[in-house]
Amino acid sequence: MKPSVLLFAVVVVLTTVSAYAGTPAQAPTMRYKLDEGQVLVYQAVADTKGEGSGMGGGLGRHDGNWVGKSEGHVELVFSITAGAPQANGSTPITIEILDVKARHTRDAAHGTQTIEMDATGAKIYEGRKLVQEGKWGEIQLPSGLDLRVLLAAKIEAVVDQYGRIGGFDEPDQVKQLLQGANFLHLLVHQPIFPEGPIAKGGSWKVERALVFANPLRLRELVTLPGTETHTAVDAVTQLNRNCLKLHIRGNWPKLKLANDAGEVKADSSGTAIVDFATGVMFSYTAKTRQTLEGTLHDSDARFEFESESTVTYAGDKQLYDKYKAK
């Protein structure tokens, strides 16, 4: 099997701290507010392309130079349900995945292998030939992933008045879901607001850590510290609401991993539209690039990933109830 079996790493955002660059006093101050029982439903799509290359032997039957590629596609529908607001301005939230479809194509020993998954089960193709198909519980994927776990999970967290999502009630469960599916980053794409007012052209920095599965050691999670710069672009109208358009640029400088596991760096660029009155995000688009260099089975290896993600507000409790009724 070629090393490209490992090419499916995307990022998840877990920790944030913000610092604000001052703007005029007449500019608005934004805060994230949800009413108890309020439900937000989002649709998310992510496409990831990866390529790995290396030199040297030690790769089973594949000696000498090697190149491998993979592609991934994920479609999610998920909800955020608000609990009772706390005295400090934070709000407990419950995140649920209401529907999911995914496709992953990678190089295999005899061509390409594609795995297609949805809420009911999975199909495995070798080239264009269907070689295995079954419902969850009847089919076992090489990764051990079972989407029933994701669809049954209720992720308890807290969002503060600045939009930071954290305080996961069961971090071990979140970690397991991340390692199994690698797309939890889609659930927490929320811009972070500064303490002070926001004026057109004003910017502020957010310390943001990326957490992702190491393609060199799949059961190992990597935490990459860095920053995102939020810039207020303009006031716009979306869903008949007065909104703020933001440009968000991320930079995660090169980090040497523990135990000589390699070096990793990343950068991203995206835009978000958020409601002025409530801070609720209506849309988010981002392009992210990751580069990891290290050693794989005594071979020098380099992995590059490019992903495009879109998260869009789709509806409220009425839409949530439709999905739950299925």
Buried (B, 14 or more C-beta within 10 A) or exposed (E): BBBBBBBBBBBBBBBBEBEBEEBEEEBBEBBBBBEEEBBBBBBBBBBBBBBBBBEBEEBEEBEEEBEBBBBBBBBBBBBBBBBEBEEEEBBBBBBBBBBBBBBBBBBBEEEBBBBBBBBEBBBBBBEEEEEBEBEBEEBEBEBEBBBBBBBEBEBBBBBBBBBBBBBBEBEEBBBEBBBBBBBBBBBBBBBBBBEBBBBBEBBBBBBBBBBBBBBBBBEBBBEBEBBBBBBBBEEEEBEEBEBBBBBBBBBBEEBEBEEEBBEBBBBBBBBBBBBBEBBBBBBBBBEBBBBBBBBBBEBEBBBBBEBBBBBBBBBEBEBBEEBEEE
